[in-house]
Amino acid sequence: MAKYFMTFIFAIAGIIAFLAATFNWGWFFTAQNAQYVVKLYGRQKARIIYGALGLILISMSVYFYLNTPSS
């Protein structure tokens, strides 16, 4: 059961980060947590970083789902 919970968390976080980067969601990039990256690199590079991070998280969720044995 924990296997599905963790893969779900990684997938949702990845999907949100990827969609925020793709559609340039203002609420995402003006949030306090994202402001550090935006101030450090600028909004365009922050979108690339969060898009890549989203794809990595989605890939990790697929990897964990396929390679973690059921308990």
Buried (B, 14 or more C-beta within 10 A) or exposed (E): EEEEEBBEEBBEBBBBBBBBBEEEBEEBBEEEEBEEBBEEEEBEEBBEBBBEBBBBBBEBBBEBBEEEEEE
